[in-house]
C-alpha cells in the first residue's frame, strides 16, 4: 500500500498566496480565504482575473491549501534521503510522484479537458468508432509528428506512442542544493508529460487548418463581434462550441471591453489558479495556461482556439496513467537514484469542423 503522498507541486520558487494579495498596502484582499475573488460586478471580476494573470507571470501563485502543504519541503528532503537508504521506499516515493503527476495532468492539462478519454486495458487495441465515413482524421504518430488520413470506414485505429521521463538525483546534488530537489525533478517531469501532451494537441489543431475551417487573423483587439465570427466557424456546422482556449494576453482585451461584461458568466467557485478555467463567454468555457509555471505554458501570445465538445472533436487513449520503475547507477560508482517513467497514449482529431484556429496579431 502506498504511503501518504509527501509531494505537492509548484513550491520551488518563492510563493505568493492568492488569498494574501491586496490592492496596495492594507487594501482589500483580491481573493478571499474561501477561494472566491472579491468583486462587486462582472466588470470588476474580469479586471481582477486580469490582475491575477499578470501577477502569475512573475510570481508563484498558489492557493491556501498549497501553501500549507508546501511547508513540508523539509520533510520531502528527508523522504529523498530515505529513498537512497531503502529500495522499498525508493519505489514507493516514485509511485507517489507518478500519482501526483497524473492528478495534475488531469486537472490542468488542456488536452485532457477537451478530448474524449478512452481507457484501454491490457490486450486491447485503440479503436475509434466514427459517426461518418469518408472523414479526414488528424492523429499523432509520435510526440514530434502528426499526420492526416482519409478514413473510408466507420472505424479508425490510432497509433500509440510513449511519453517518457527520467528524473534522477545524485546524492551530491541533494547535499549541495538548498532548494527542494524533488520539486525541481517534478517540474522537469511534468514538462515531459502534461506540457508535451498539450503541445501535441495544438500541433493537431493547427494541422486541421484548411480542412473545414480557415485560419483567423485578428488585427487589433478582440471584441464580441470578432469572437462571434470566430465562434461561428464551429457553430455553422451544427457543432456546439464548448471551449475558447486563449493565451493570457487576450484576457486584457476581454477585461477592457465593456461589451464582454454582459456576456461573461463567472464560475460558482473560482479555481482559476488550479485549473486555468476563467469563466464562460457566449456559452463557451474559457481556458488559459496563464497560471502554470512559466516553463509549462504552451500557448504563444495571441493564440486562440474554439473547439467543440469532446464527442464531436476527437479522442485520446490512456492505459491507466504513468508507470514507473526505480533506477540507480550503482554499477557506475556514482551514488544516485531516480525513476524511469513512461505513459502510453494516442491522440486523434476525428472532426476538423470542431476546431477553429486563430491569432491576434
Secondary structure as UniProt FT lines:
FT   STRAND          15..17
FT   HELIX           18..20
FT   TURN            25..26
FT   TURN            33..34
FT   HELIX           42..56
FT   TURN            57..58
FT   STRAND          60..62
FT   HELIX           64..70
FT   TURN            71..72
FT   HELIX           73..85
FT   HELIX           87..108
FT   HELIX           111..114
FT   STRAND          116..119
FT   TURN            122..123
FT   STRAND          128..129
FT   STRAND          135..142
FT   TURN            143..144
FT   STRAND          145..151
FT   STRAND          155..156
FT   STRAND          161..165
FT   STRAND          168..170
FT   HELIX           171..176
FT   HELIX           181..190
FT   HELIX           191..195
FT   HELIX           196..207
FT   TURN            208..211
FT   STRAND          216..218
FT   HELIX           224..235
FT   TURN            236..238
FT   STRAND          241..246
FT   TURN            248..249
FT   HELIX           250..256
FT   HELIX           258..260
FT   TURN            261..263
FT   STRAND          264..265
FT   HELIX           272..275
FT   STRAND          277..281
FT   TURN            282..283
FT   STRAND          284..288
FT   TURN            290..291
FT   HELIX           294..296
FT   TURN            301..302
FT   STRAND          303..308
FT   HELIX           310..313
FT   STRAND          314..318
FT   STRAND          323..328
FT   HELIX           330..332
FT   STRAND          336..349
FT   HELIX           352..354
FT   STRAND          355..360
//
